[in-house]
Amino acid sequence: MRNTHTELLNFRNHLETKVDWAPHLNVITGPNGSGKTSLIDAIHYLCMSRSFVSNTDMYVVNQDESYFMIKGHFEGQIRSEFDVSCSYSRGDGKKIFVNDSPLERLSDLIGMVPVVTLTPDDKKLTLEGPTERRSFIDAFISQISPAYLRDLIEYRRVRKQRNSLLQEYRGPVSVLEAYLEPWNVQLVEAGARIVAKRYEVLENLKAYLEKDYAMISGMDLTTNLEYQTFCSPSGDVEAIEKEYYEQLESAQPKEIEREITTIGPHRDEIVFYLDDFELRRYGSQGQHRLFALSLKLAQLHYYSDELDDLPILMLDDVFGDLDPRKTEILLDALQQHKGQIFITSANPVPFEDYVTFDGTNNRLYKVEAGEINEVIR
C-alpha cells in the first residue's frame, strides 16, 4: 500500500500544502517546528482516523481556523486505488470519507491502509505501565483483524454498561446479581475472544522480535515476552470462557463492593525480557530504545508476511538517538523493505551516504514554516 499524494488544509502550520510522494523512501528534513511531523501525522489520520501526536482533534486545527481537511490518494493490491479524506470542525466533529462516501463508523477505516509508526515516544512501551502495552497490542491486532476490533469495541461497551450498573444500582444485592448476569455473559464471550487472539499474535510475534533485536542491536541477547492475563492464556476460546466465568462469579461480591469490573483483558499485561531479566525493571536506557525500535520493526515484518498489501512505515525523528553504526544498520534494513517509507529528521543525518535520491523511487524534501519542497540532486 502506498500514499501517492496528500493535501493538508489548516492542519497545524500547514495552511494549504500539497505534495506528491515517492513509492519507496521519502525523507523529510527541516528544523524543529517547521511542520515535518505534521505531514506524516496527516497520513496517519488517513490510515487510523487519529493523530499519533495529539490525543485531541481540536488541537490539530490551525489556531486561526475552525476546521482542518486532509486528503490522500492510495494505491494497493487489494484495492487498486482509492481516496480517503478526513475533516474536522469544532462544531461538527470528525468525518471520514472513502471515495467521497462517508464511513458510518470511524473504526471501518482501520486496516484499510496498514501503517506502522516509530517515534521517540515508543520508549513508553517498555518504560511505563501496562496501559501502553495494551494499547500497542490492540492497535497492532486491529489493523490485521476486523473481528478483533469488533470484539474490542463490544467489550468496552459491555464493560462500560456493567460498570454503570455496579455504580448506580442501590437495591437488593440479589436483584443486582440478576441484572448483572446478561452483562456477564456478553463480557465473557467478547473477552475470551480478545484473550485468545492476543495470545496467538504475541506467540507469533516472539520470533520476529528476536530476529529484529539481534539485527538492530548487534548483541547476543535473547528477547522474550510474557502475556499475563486473568486466566491460563491459550487459543482455546471455550476454555477461556469457562475460566473467565468462574473468576467473574468469584470476584462479583468484591466488584459489587468496589462498584467496578475487576476481571478481564482490560487489565492484561505484557512483560518484556532480555536474557531472562525483566526489561522494565533492569534494562538500560539504550536497551529500552533498541527494544522499542525492534518491536515496531517486528510489527512491520509481521504485517509484511500476513497482509496482501505491504504496510506504510513512518519514522518520526528516531535517528537522533542512534549512533552511526545503528543508523547504517537501520537504513540498510529499511531499503530492503519493499513498501513505502516516510522518515522525518531535524538533525543532520548523512542519508545520502546510504540512499540514492533519484526523484522517482526515493525523494528528499525540505520543510520550512509549513512549506515543503523536494530537494533536487
N, C-alpha and C positions, 0 to 999 in steps of 0.2 A: 504494500500500500504506500502511496506517496501523495504529498500535497504539492500540486504544481503551481498554485497561485493563491495568495492571501491578500485580503483587503481589510484594513482597520480604519474605523471612523470613531473619533472621540474615545479611543481606548488608551487610557493613561495619557502619556505625552505624544501619542500618535494621533494627530487631528485628522489626517487623511493620508494614509500610506497604502501603497500597492506594490507588491513585489512578486516576481517570478522566481521559483526555486529550482535548483539543480536536482536531478533524480537521485544522486547519491550523497555527496558530502557538501554541506552548507556551513561555512564558518563565518560567524558574525562577531566582529570586533568593535571596540569603541569604549570610551570612558564610562565609569560608573554613572548611572542615572541618565544615560543617553537614550535608552529605550530598547536595548538588546533583548533583555529577558521578556519584555512585553511582546515582542514578535513571536517568540516560541510559546509564550503563555496563551496568546491568541489561538495558536494552532491546537494547544491543549484543550481550550474551551470547545473547539470544534470536534474534538475526539471524545472528551469526557464530560462535557457540559458544565465544567467548572474550572477555576483557576488552580494552579499548583502553587501560587504565591500568596493569594489573599483568600480568606475564608468568607468574605462578604462581597457580593457583586457590586454594591453601591460604591465601594472604594476603588473600583476599577475604572469607573467613568471619569473622564477628564473633569477637573474641578470646576471648569467654567461651563460645563454642559450638563444636560439632564438625562442623556442616554448614550449607549455605545452600540455599534454594529460591527460584526466580524463576518466575513465571507471567505470560503475556501473551496477550491476545486480539487477533487481527489480522483486518483486512478488506481485500479487494483485488478486482481484476478477474478474474484467472485462477482464484484460489480465493476464493469469496465470503466465507468466514470460516473461521478455524481457530484452535486454541490451541497454543501452544508453551510448554513448561516445561523448566527446566534445574535439575538438582540436583547437588550435590557434597557428599561426605563424606570425611573424612580416611582412612576405611577402604576405601570402595568407589569412590572417584574420581568422575568426572563422567558424567552421563547426560542425554540429550536425549529429550524426548517430544513428538510431534506428535499432537494429539487423543488423548492418553493412550496412544499406541502408541510403543514405544521405537524410536529410529533405530539401525540396526545400525552405522552409521558416522557420526561427528560431521560429516564432510565433506558428508553428504547434506543438511545444513541450509543450506549456503552457497548463496546465490542465491534461496532461498525467500522471504526478505524482504530485498530490496536496501537497503543503507544506505551513506551517505556521512558520514564523521565529520571535523570540523575541530577541532583542538586546538592549544594553543601549541607542542606538540612537533612540529608539522608542519614547523617550520623545519629539522628534521633532514633532511628530504627534499632540501634544496638545500645544506645546510652540511656534512653528514657524508659518509661513504663510500658506495660503490655498493650495499652490502647494504640500506641504507634504501630506495633507489630500486627495487631488485629486489623487495623486499617490497611496496612500493606497487603496482607494476605487476602482480605476481602476485595480490594481493588484489583489485585492480581487475578483472582479466580473469576471475578465478574466479567472481565474482558474476554474470557475464553468459554464461559458457561452462562448463557442466559438463564438457565434453570436455577443455577446457584444465586444469581442476582434476584430472581423472583422469590426464592426461599428466604433470602436475607431481608428483603423488603417486607415479606409476610411475617417473619419472625419479629422484626422490630415493631410492626403494627400490633401483633398479638401481645407482645410483652408490654407495650405502652398501655393497651386496654386492660391487661391484667393488673398492672401497677396502679392504674386509676381505680380499679375496683378495690384493691387492697387498701388504698389510701382514703377512699371516700365512704365505703360501707360502714355503717355503725349499728347494724342489727346483730342478731344471734350468730355465733360462730358456725353453727351447723348449717344455717341458711347461706352464709358466705361460702362455705366449702362446696355447697351445691352449685352456687353461682360460678365458682372457680373451675369446676370440672370441665365444661366445654372449652374454656380457655387453655386448661392444662393439656387437653388432647391436641389442640392446634399447635401449642408451643412445642410439644414433644415431636410431633410429625415434622415440622419445619426445622426444628433444632437438630434432630437426628440426621437429617439430610445434610445440613451445614457441616456437622462434625465429620461425617463420612467423607465429604468432598474435600474438606481441609486436610484430613489425614492422607487421602490419596495424592493430592497435589504436593503436600510437603514431603511425603516419602519420595516422590519422583524428583523433587527439587534438590534433594541432597547431592545427587551425583553431579548436577550442573554446578552447584555451589562449590563443591570440592575442586572441580576442574578449573573454574574461573578464579578461585582464590589462589590456586597454585600458579596459574598463568600470570596474574597481575602482581602478586607479591614476590614471586620467585623464591618462596620459602617452603621448606619441607614440614609444613604444619597440617595436621588433619582437621578438617572442619566437620561440624555436625550440628544438627538441630533437633530439639525435642519438643513435640507437641503435647502440651499439658492441658487437659480438659477435665470435666467432672466425671468422666467415665473412662473405661478402657478403650482408647481410640482404635478404630478399625474402619474397614469399608463396609461392614455389615450393618445396614440401617436398622433392621429388625432388632438385632442385639442391642444397639444403642438406644432404640426406643424403649425397650424393656427396662434397661438400667436407668434411663433418664426418668421414666415414670415412677420407678421405685424411689429414686432420690428426691423427686419433686414431692411425693407424698410424705416422705420422712421429714423434709425441710419445711413443709407447709405451716405447721404451728409457729415456727420461728419467723417465717415470711409474713404471716398474719400479724405477728407482734411488731415486726420491723416495717411493715407496710411496703415491701419491695420484693421483686423476684430476685432470688439469690443463686439459683441453679440454672445453668445454661451456657451456651457458647459465647454469650456476651461477656463472659469472664475468663475466656481462654487465654493461654499464654504460650508463646514460642520462645524457647531458650536456645541461644546460640553458644556453640563451644568451639574452642581452638585447643587441640590436643587434650581433650577432656577437662579443660578449665573453662568455667563459665565466662564468656567474653564480657558481659555487662559488669561483672564484679572485678575481674582481674586483667582485662585487656588494656593495652597501652592506647594512647590517642591515635597513633599510627595504625595499630591493628583495627581499631574501630572504623577508621576511614576506609581502609582497604577491604574490610569485611562488608561494609555497606555498599561499596562500589561493586564488589563481587556479587552481592545479592541482586543488584539491578542488572548486571551482565548475565547472571543466571536466568533472570526473568526474560531478558532479551532472547537468549538461546532456547529457552523452554518454548516461548511463543513461536520462534522461528521453526522449531520442529513440529509443533502442534497445529499451527494455523496454515491455511492455504495462502493467505496474504502475509508477507513479512511485516512486522511492526515498524512504526516510525520510532526512531530513537532520538531523544533530546538530552543534551548535556549542558547544563547551565553553570558556567563558571566553576568547573570541577578540576581544572588543570592547575589552579593556583597552589593546591596542597600536594602536588606530585613532583617528585624530583625528575631530572631529565631522563633517567633510565625508565621510570614508570610511565612518563609521558610517551616515550618511544614505544613501549610495550602496548599501551592502550591505543595509540593511534594506529599501530600495526594491526591490532585486533579489530578496530573499527573499519579499517579498509577492507578486511576480509568479509565483513558483514555486507550482504548484497542489498540491503534495504536502505531507505532514506535516513539521513542523519543530520541533525542540527546541533551545532556547537556554538556557545557564546563564550567570549573571553575578554575580560578587561585588562588582564596582564599580558605583556608581550610573550607569546609562545611561538617558537620557530616552526609554525605549521608548514611553511613552505619547504622545510628540510625533509618533510615526510610525505607531503601531499602535492600533487600536480594540479594546480587550479587552471583547468583548461577552458573554463567558461561553459562547458557542456555537462560533463558528469559531476564536476566539483567546482564550487564557486566560493569566492571570498567577498565578504561585504563589510562595509564600514558604516557605523551608525553614529550620528551626532545630532543631539537635540531633536530626536524624533524623526530624523530624516535618514533613509537608508539608500546607499549607493553601492553597486558592485564595483569591486576593485579589479581593473583590467590589467593583466600582466603581459 
